[in-house]
Amino acid sequence: MNSLFVAGTDTDVGKTYITAGLAVVLRKMGVNVGVMKPFAAGIAQKKGYKSEDIEILSRAAHSCDPENLVNPQFFPIPASPYTAWKKLKTKPKISTILSSFKKLSKLHDIILVEGIGGIMTPILKDYYITNLIEEMKIPTIIVTRSKIGTVNHTIMTIKMCEKYKIPVKGIIINDFDKGYPIKNLTRDLQNLTGVPVLGSIPFIKDMGDASLSRIFKKNLNLKLLTK
């Protein structure tokens, strides 16, 4: 199984929770899974990892990898890497990201790489999340939501993947804000994009191993995901 880049149609679509759930279910299948979030942004935690997202992912994967590999760059403001660069004068380090990914790939069977924001989130001028995925040479999973407007966002995201020749493994619907009947949304997304919908994940209250494993096994097509 190849490593996977977990991308989103927008910010706050639940990429971290989907990535964590995938890490748990793969680990319980006997896969040596590693996690990575190349760029993280926001208010730093006072203890442990700077990014809460990294803490969630590392706990889900039972990973003890160094923070500087799992999250090579943290920006202490909620912004894209490009905006953080311009405001903080801290340039995003693409070569460090790619080097960290290669090191992690030698330690694990697969790496689940979580993006930041949507797939066209700018990292540098004329360098976006799509460019990073392209350089990593791995397929992506698109996380979308179920609210009205998601079809538009998902189609645009898939079109950009096509432009950058990024293989799309499938779409996961994060059904936490409702609005669109899942059966209809699944039908429409598959018909309009030609990309399989791997399943939909309901709102998750319990982020424990047993809960995540049960929910993801029940709601995702794991055979399609892992083939």
C-alpha positions as CSV (number, residue, x, y, z in Angstrom):
1,M,0.0,0.0,0.0
2,N,1.3,3.4,-0.9
3,S,1.6,6.4,1.4
4,L,-1.4,8.7,1.2
5,F,-1.9,12.5,1.2
6,V,-5.1,13.4,3.0
7,A,-6.2,16.6,1.4
8,G,-9.3,18.7,1.9
9,T,-11.8,20.7,-0.1
10,D,-11.3,23.5,2.4
11,T,-10.1,24.3,5.9
12,D,-12.0,22.8,8.8
13,V,-13.4,19.8,6.9
14,G,-12.0,17.4,9.4
15,K,-8.8,16.2,7.8
16,T,-7.1,15.6,11.2
17,Y,-9.9,13.4,12.5
18,I,-10.2,11.4,9.2
19,T,-6.4,11.0,9.2
20,A,-6.4,9.8,12.8
21,G,-9.2,7.4,12.1
22,L,-7.3,5.9,9.2
23,A,-4.2,5.6,11.3
24,V,-6.1,3.7,14.0
25,V,-7.8,1.3,11.6
26,L,-4.6,0.6,9.6
27,R,-2.6,0.0,12.7
28,K,-5.2,-2.5,14.0
29,M,-4.9,-4.2,10.6
30,G,-1.2,-4.8,11.4
31,V,0.2,-2.0,9.2
32,N,3.2,-0.1,10.5
33,V,1.7,3.4,9.9
34,G,3.4,6.7,10.3
35,V,1.8,10.2,10.3
36,M,3.0,13.6,9.1
37,K,1.6,17.1,8.9
38,P,4.2,19.1,7.0
39,F,2.8,22.5,8.0
40,A,0.8,23.3,11.0
41,A,-0.5,26.6,12.2
42,G,-2.3,28.2,15.1
43,I,-1.7,28.8,18.8
44,A,1.0,26.6,20.2
45,Q,0.2,24.2,23.0
46,K,2.0,24.8,26.3
47,K,2.9,21.2,26.7
48,G,3.9,18.4,24.3
49,Y,3.6,19.0,20.6
50,K,3.2,22.6,19.5
51,S,0.3,21.5,17.3
52,E,-2.8,19.8,18.8
53,D,-3.3,18.1,15.4
54,I,0.1,16.5,15.6
55,E,-0.7,15.2,19.1
56,I,-4.0,13.7,17.8
57,L,-2.2,12.0,14.8
58,S,0.7,10.7,16.8
59,R,-1.5,9.2,19.4
60,A,-3.7,7.6,16.8
61,A,-0.7,6.0,15.1
62,H,1.1,5.1,18.3
63,S,4.0,7.0,16.8
64,C,7.0,8.1,18.7
65,D,8.7,9.8,15.8
66,P,10.5,13.1,16.5
67,E,8.3,16.2,16.3
68,N,10.6,17.8,13.7
69,L,10.0,15.0,11.3
70,V,6.2,14.6,11.9
71,N,5.7,18.4,11.7
72,P,8.8,20.1,10.2
73,Q,7.3,23.5,10.3
74,F,4.9,25.2,12.7
75,F,3.6,28.7,12.3
76,P,2.2,30.3,15.5
77,I,-0.6,32.1,13.7
78,P,-3.7,30.6,12.0
79,A,-2.7,31.2,8.4
80,S,-1.5,29.6,5.2
81,P,2.2,28.9,5.0
82,Y,2.5,31.7,2.4
83,T,0.6,34.3,4.6
84,A,2.7,33.2,7.6
85,W,5.9,33.7,5.6
86,K,4.9,37.2,4.7
87,K,3.8,38.1,8.2
88,L,6.4,36.3,10.3
89,K,9.3,36.4,7.8
90,T,9.7,32.6,8.2
91,K,10.0,31.1,4.7
92,P,8.4,27.6,4.2
93,K,11.1,25.0,3.8
94,I,10.1,22.6,1.0
95,S,13.4,20.7,0.9
96,T,13.1,20.0,4.7
97,I,9.5,18.8,4.2
98,L,10.5,16.4,1.5
99,S,13.6,15.2,3.4
100,S,11.5,14.5,6.5
101,F,8.9,12.6,4.4
102,K,11.7,10.4,3.0
103,K,13.1,9.7,6.5
104,L,9.7,8.8,7.8
105,S,9.0,6.5,4.8
106,K,12.0,4.4,5.8
107,L,10.6,3.9,9.3
108,H,7.1,2.9,8.4
109,D,5.2,0.8,5.8
110,I,3.0,3.8,4.9
111,I,2.8,7.5,5.9
112,L,-0.5,9.3,6.2
113,V,0.3,12.9,5.3
114,E,-2.2,15.5,6.3
115,G,-2.4,18.7,4.4
116,I,-3.2,22.2,5.6
117,G,-6.4,24.0,4.4
118,G,-7.6,23.2,0.9
119,I,-5.6,21.7,-2.0
120,M,-4.7,25.1,-3.4
121,T,-3.5,26.6,-0.1
122,P,-0.5,28.6,-1.1
123,I,2.9,27.6,0.4
124,L,5.1,29.9,-1.7
125,K,4.2,32.2,-4.6
126,D,3.2,29.8,-7.4
127,Y,3.7,26.8,-5.2
128,Y,0.6,25.2,-3.6
129,I,-0.4,22.0,-1.7
130,T,-0.8,20.4,-5.1
131,N,2.8,21.0,-5.9
132,L,3.9,19.4,-2.6
133,I,1.8,16.3,-3.3
134,E,3.2,16.1,-6.8
135,E,6.8,16.2,-5.4
136,M,6.0,13.5,-2.8
137,K,4.7,11.3,-5.7
138,I,1.9,9.8,-3.7
139,P,-1.9,9.5,-4.3
140,T,-4.4,11.5,-2.3
141,I,-7.7,11.1,-0.5
142,I,-10.0,14.0,-0.7
143,V,-12.0,14.9,2.5
144,T,-15.2,16.8,1.8
145,R,-18.1,17.8,3.9
146,S,-21.9,17.2,3.6
147,K,-23.2,20.8,3.7
148,I,-24.7,22.4,0.6
149,G,-22.0,23.7,-1.7
150,T,-19.8,20.7,-1.2
151,V,-20.3,19.4,-4.8
152,N,-18.8,22.6,-6.2
153,H,-15.8,22.5,-3.9
154,T,-15.2,18.8,-4.5
155,I,-15.4,19.1,-8.3
156,M,-12.9,22.0,-8.2
157,T,-10.6,20.0,-6.0
158,I,-10.7,17.0,-8.2
159,K,-10.1,19.2,-11.3
160,M,-7.0,20.6,-9.7
161,C,-5.7,17.1,-9.0
162,E,-6.2,16.2,-12.6
163,K,-4.3,19.3,-13.7
164,Y,-1.3,18.4,-11.5
165,K,-1.7,14.7,-12.5
166,I,-2.2,13.7,-8.8
167,P,-3.9,10.2,-8.5
168,V,-7.0,10.4,-6.4
169,K,-7.6,7.3,-4.4
170,G,-11.1,8.3,-3.4
171,I,-13.4,10.7,-1.6
172,I,-14.3,10.5,2.1
173,I,-17.4,12.5,3.2
174,N,-17.1,13.9,6.7
175,D,-20.8,14.1,7.7
176,F,-20.5,16.4,10.7
177,D,-22.5,19.4,9.6
178,K,-25.3,17.7,7.6
179,G,-27.3,19.5,4.9
180,Y,-27.0,17.0,1.9
181,P,-28.5,13.5,2.0
182,I,-25.4,11.2,2.0
183,K,-27.0,8.7,-0.5
184,N,-27.6,11.5,-3.0
185,L,-24.3,13.2,-2.4
186,T,-22.4,9.9,-2.9
187,R,-24.2,9.3,-6.2
188,D,-23.7,12.8,-7.5
189,L,-20.0,13.0,-6.5
190,Q,-19.2,9.7,-8.2
191,N,-21.2,10.5,-11.3
192,L,-19.7,14.0,-11.7
193,T,-16.1,13.2,-10.9
194,G,-15.6,9.6,-11.8
195,V,-13.8,9.2,-8.4
196,P,-15.1,6.6,-5.9
197,V,-16.6,7.7,-2.6
198,L,-14.9,5.5,0.0
199,G,-17.6,6.2,2.5
200,S,-19.0,8.8,4.9
201,I,-17.9,9.3,8.6
202,P,-20.5,10.5,11.1
203,F,-19.8,13.0,13.8
204,I,-17.4,11.4,16.3
205,K,-17.7,12.1,20.0
206,D,-15.3,9.4,21.2
207,M,-11.8,9.6,19.7
208,G,-10.6,6.4,21.5
209,D,-9.1,3.5,19.5
210,A,-12.1,1.2,19.8
211,S,-14.5,3.9,18.8
212,L,-12.5,5.1,15.8
213,S,-11.8,1.5,14.6
214,R,-15.4,0.5,14.8
215,I,-16.7,3.6,13.0
216,F,-14.1,3.5,10.2
217,K,-14.5,-0.2,9.6
218,K,-18.3,0.1,9.5
219,N,-18.4,3.2,7.2
220,L,-15.4,3.0,4.8
221,N,-14.6,0.7,1.9
222,L,-11.3,-0.5,3.3
223,K,-10.7,-2.9,0.5
224,L,-10.8,-0.1,-2.0
225,L,-8.7,2.1,0.2
226,T,-5.9,-0.5,0.7
227,K,-5.7,-2.1,-2.7
